[in-house]
Amino acid sequence: MTSTQKRYERKRPPEPAADPQLGANMKERRRALGLSQKDLATKMRERGRENWHQNTVSRIELGQQELVNLGDITALREILGVEVLAGSTFSKALQGVFNEQTMIVRAREMLGQIQESVSELEEFLDYLEERLDDESAS
């Protein structure tokens, strides 16, 4: 690996861990909707999230179980109607990935502009060389 590759090596998001903020968000919204932990687990299973039970909800709310499955997160958003990831570690890791993706897109755009400029310079150099050849031939 070159020094440039090392310098720009994509940093991996932190390994997921149980996130108390995510659990607190989920609990607050669940209670505001008047749902018990069992009710929420049932609604999750109705959306195809078969491994959800009352104790799953409890462990997530207590920060004892991580929540990283995109299908679970999507189902929770549908049920709770809010961004359950707000302020969570997982949300911050995702933001970092999106920022990196944005930087990659911008770098590719800049590379395209540089390549275009190089092509224009090569054409200009060809033109100058032709003029010099023409002047030398005269």
Secondary structure, 3 states (H helix, E strand, C coil): CCHHHHHCCCCCCCCCCCCHHHHHHHHHHHHHCCCCHHHHHHHHHHCCCCCCCHHHHHHHHCCCCCCCCHHHHHHHHHHHCCCCCCCCHHHHHHHHHHHHHHHHHHHHHHHHHHHHHHHHHHHHHHHHHHHHHHHHHC
